[in-house]
Amino acid sequence: MFPKALATAGAVCLVAGAIALPIAFRPLKTAMAASAAAPAYNKSGELLPPTNYREWIYLSSGIDMSYAPKAAGMQDHSMFDNVFVNPEAYRAFLETGTWPDKTVMVLEAREARSKGSINQQGHFQSGGVMDLEVHVKDEARFPGKWAFFSFDSVGSNGTLIPQGAPCYTCHTAHAAVDTTFVQFYPTLLPIAQKKGTLSAAYLKDEAGTGAGK
């Protein structure tokens, strides 16, 4: 769950696809995040909007993040990306270091501004939501357990992003935990490290970049 720039790299490189192998095989507690915050769909398979997601657990914000090189001639347009997860899934992660079925991760994008009121430096978030995407774990519904949905507005239904979209392969190849980018969530990465649930793919990326040295 999880930035709009994620969409430029293949939609929601958040908040899917096949699960990467964990580095340690240990029994994890079975957890289920079933409640009013669980994903719900209409008859056409669209995801109903999680209208109360701003009352959920806030994970992190990024600014101008992108998992791909900047395209030539592309204009700068600074954006903040805020990630939220349903409380039941968050509590399960604290216990197990991974995500339970029915996890819902929401990424909202808001414009970044530097001039306003008394602000003299840096950036702040302004205006309404400019983009909304959701990453859902629904094991019985989706072949790869996870799926991405894109929303035209906060109040609209979400459209399923096809399984062949780049976001799925990107998450499988680089996500730290269960195809989610926990490496960008500073309060959760230490938990995954302690529980031994970091993916082999992520650890390979880290070894290649020399991170942490």
C-alpha positions in Angstrom: 0.0 0.0 0.0 0.9 1.5 -0.6 2.7 6.5 -3.9 1.2 7.9 -7.1 4.7 7.6 -8.4 4.1 3.9 -7.7 1.5 4.1 -10.3 4.0 5.4 -12.8 6.1 2.2 -12.0 3.0 0.0 -12.4 0.3 1.2 -10.1 0.4 1.1 -6.4 3.9 -0.3 -6.0 2.7 -0.3 -2.3 0.2 -1.3 -1.1 1.0 -8.3 -5.3 1.3 -11.4 -7.3 3.2 -14.5 -6.2 4.6 -14.4 -2.7 8.4 -14.2 -2.4 10.1 -16.9 -0.2 10.8 -15.8 3.3 14.3 -16.1 4.7 13.2 -18.1 7.7 10.7 -20.8 7.7 8.9 -20.7 11.1 5.3 -21.3 12.0 3.3 -18.1 12.1 0.1 -17.4 14.0 -3.0 -17.7 11.8 -4.6 -14.3 11.6 -7.7 -13.0 9.9 -8.5 -9.3 9.4 -12.3 -9.7 9.0 -14.4 -6.8 10.0 -16.2 -3.7 8.6 -12.8 -2.8 7.2 -12.5 -6.0 5.2 -12.7 -5.6 1.4 -16.2 -5.6 -0.2 -17.2 -5.8 -3.9 -20.2 -5.1 -6.1 -21.6 -7.7 -8.5 -19.3 -6.5 -11.3 -16.2 -7.2 -9.1 -15.4 -3.6 -8.4 -14.0 -2.8 -5.0 -16.3 -0.7 -2.9 -14.5 2.4 -1.6 -13.0 2.2 1.9 -14.6 5.5 3.0 -13.2 5.6 6.5 -9.6 4.7 5.6 -8.3 7.9 7.2 -9.4 6.5 10.6 -7.1 3.4 9.9 -3.5 3.0 10.8 -1.1 5.5 9.1 2.0 3.8 7.9 4.1 6.4 6.1 4.4 9.1 3.5 6.6 9.5 0.6 7.3 12.5 -1.7 8.0 12.2 -5.4 8.9 8.5 -5.1 9.4 6.5 -8.3 10.6 3.0 -9.0 11.5 3.9 -12.6 13.9 6.5 -14.2 12.3 9.8 -15.0 11.0 10.0 -18.5 12.6 12.5 -20.8 10.6 15.8 -21.0 8.5 14.8 -18.0 7.6 17.9 -16.0 8.2 18.0 -12.2 5.0 17.9 -10.2 5.6 17.1 -6.6 3.2 14.8 -4.8 2.9 13.3 -1.4 1.8 9.7 -1.1 0.1 8.6 2.2 -0.3 4.9 3.1 -3.0 3.5 5.5 -3.9 -0.1 6.5 -6.9 -1.5 8.2 -6.3 -1.8 12.0 -7.0 -5.6 12.1 -4.2 -6.3 9.6 -1.8 -3.9 11.4 -2.3 -5.7 14.7 -1.8 -9.1 13.0 1.5 -7.8 11.4 2.8 -6.7 14.8 2.3 -10.3 16.0 3.5 -12.2 13.0 5.6 -9.9 10.8 3.3 -10.6 7.8 -0.1 -9.7 6.5 -3.3 -11.7 7.2 -6.0 -12.5 4.7 -8.4 -9.5 4.1 -5.6 -6.9 4.5 -6.5 -3.6 2.8 -3.8 -1.0 2.1 -4.8 2.4 0.8 -2.5 4.9 -1.0 -3.7 8.4 -1.5 -1.8 11.1 -3.4 -2.0 14.8 -2.6 -0.3 17.8 -4.1 2.9 19.0 -2.5 3.2 22.8 -2.1 6.0 25.0 -0.8 4.4 28.4 -0.7 1.5 29.0 1.6 0.6 30.8 4.8 3.8 31.3 6.9 5.8 28.4 5.3 9.3 29.5 4.2 10.9 26.2 3.4 10.1 22.6 2.6 6.8 21.2 1.4 3.3 20.6 2.8 0.3 18.7 1.6 -2.5 20.6 0.0 -5.9 20.2 -1.5 -8.0 17.1 -2.0 -7.0 13.6 -3.0 -5.6 13.5 -6.5 -5.2 9.7 -6.8 -6.4 6.7 -4.8 -5.3 3.1 -5.1 -5.9 0.1 -3.0 -3.9 -3.1 -2.5 -6.0 -6.0 -1.2 -5.2 -9.5 0.1 -8.1 -11.7 -0.6 -6.8 -15.3 -0.9 -10.0 -17.0 -2.0 -10.8 -14.3 -4.7 -7.5 -13.7 -6.4 -5.1 -16.3 -7.9 -2.0 -14.5 -6.5 -3.8 -13.7 -3.2 -3.3 -10.0 -3.8 -4.8 -7.5 -6.2 -4.6 -3.8 -7.0 -7.5 -1.5 -7.6 -7.6 2.0 -9.0 -10.2 4.6 -8.1 -11.3 7.6 -10.2 -12.3 9.4 -7.0 -12.6 8.8 -3.3 -16.3 8.0 -3.5 -16.2 5.8 -6.7 -15.8 2.0 -6.9 -12.3 0.6 -7.6 -11.4 -1.0 -11.0 -9.3 -4.1 -10.8 -5.8 -3.7 -12.3 -5.2 -6.8 -14.5 -2.8 -9.4 -13.1 -0.4 -8.9 -16.0 0.2 -5.2 -15.1 3.8 -4.3 -14.1 2.9 -3.6 -10.5 2.4 -7.3 -9.8 5.8 -8.3 -11.1 7.5 -5.3 -9.4 6.0 -6.2 -6.0 7.0 -9.9 -6.4 10.5 -9.0 -7.4 11.3 -6.3 -4.8 8.8 -6.2 -1.9 10.2 -6.8 1.6 7.2 -8.8 3.0 4.5 -10.7 1.3 4.6 -8.6 -1.9 4.3 -5.3 0.0 6.9 -2.6 0.3 7.4 -2.8 4.0 11.0 -1.5 3.4 9.4 2.0 3.1 7.4 1.7 6.3 9.8 2.6 9.1 7.7 1.3 12.0 7.1 -2.1 10.4 10.5 -3.0 8.9 12.1 -3.7 12.3 9.2 -6.0 13.1 9.7 -8.0 9.9 13.5 -8.2 10.6 12.8 -9.5 14.1 10.2 -12.0 13.0 12.4 -13.3 10.1 9.7 -12.6 7.4 11.8 -10.5 5.0 11.7 -11.9 1.5 14.6 -13.4 -0.3 14.0 -11.0 -3.2 14.3 -8.0 -0.9 17.4 -9.3 0.8 19.0 -9.8 -2.5 18.2 -6.2 -3.5 19.7 -5.0 -0.2 22.9 -7.1 -0.7 23.3 -5.7 -4.2 23.0 -2.0 -3.1 25.1 -2.5 0.0 22.3 -1.0 2.1 22.9 -0.8 5.8 26.7 -0.8 5.6 
